[in-house]
Amino acid sequence: MVARVLSRRRGREIVHDANELHIPAGRPIVLELESGDVIHSLWVPRLSGKLDMIPGRRNLMRIQADEPGVFGGQCAEYCGGPHALMGFRVIAHRPAQFEQLMRFRMARQSPDPAPAAPSAGEALFESAGCSACHRVAGTAANGLAGPDLTHVGSRRSLGAGILPNNRGTIMGWIANSQAIKPNNRMPAYANLTAQQLTDLAAYLETLQ
């Protein structure tokens, strides 16, 4: 649930993200809810009631944060093994700050006309097969099986809200996410060396 988040602004511009939803405070927001697998239920207790996410159907939910802040959310429908560890955050910004954030993220998603040579971590991201499952806007990585990593470096948490986002937790998640959150879709990469894990984490931290 909440693997992919598309933030739409005026003109239908889209910012891709995952497990975090950024909204302007003081404005009503309509969420379009879909599921690609089983029935989930989106619940942000301080902003809304619960609404199901049903495969093959799109439901609409209206939320509004009256003041800036961070609001915890949770899947409220049992959906499989990692259900209890399936959370997310809604971050409400002052309107001017929200517009600034969206402009920054749209710019970061645009392909670089003259890309620099890839770092060790970026090259490993491609060669290890990460790009087959994850999308990074502005690059050749366009996988849809896992969460969008376009802005992963700026997220507050990993693993749908269960870990703080820092280099150590990124490395641990890549090495063996199953030990942290059993039955998630990410395979363990026990074959990677400590240096390779460091290089991958350093690259992901640059994705703001």
Stockholm file with secondary structure:
# STOCKHOLM 1.0

chainA/1-208         MVARVLSRRRGREIVHDANELHIPAGRPIVLELESGDVIHSLWVPRLSGKLDMIPGRRNLMRIQADEPGVFGGQCAEYCGGPHALMGFRVIAHRPAQFEQLMRFRMARQSPDPAPAAPSAGEALFESAGCSACHRVAGTAANGLAGPDLTHVGSRRSLGAGILPNNRGTIMGWIANSQAIKPNNRMPAYANLTAQQLTDLAAYLETLQ
#=GR chainA/1-208 SS CCCCEEEECGGGCEEEESSEEEEETTSCEEEEECBSSSCEEEECTTTCCEEEECBTCCEEEEECCSSSEEEEEEECSCCSTTGGGCEEEEEEECHHHHHHHHHHHHHHHSCCSSCCCCCHHHHHHHHTTGGGTCBCTTSSCBCCSSCCCTTGGGCSEETTTTEECSHHHHHHHHHHHHHHSTTCSCCCCTTSCHHHHHHHHHHHHTCC
#=GC SS_cons         CCCCEEEECGGGCEEEESSEEEEETTSCEEEEECBSSSCEEEECTTTCCEEEECBTCCEEEEECCSSSEEEEEEECSCCSTTGGGCEEEEEEECHHHHHHHHHHHHHHHSCCSSCCCCCHHHHHHHHTTGGGTCBCTTSSCBCCSSCCCTTGGGCSEETTTTEECSHHHHHHHHHHHHHHSTTCSCCCCTTSCHHHHHHHHHHHHTCC
//
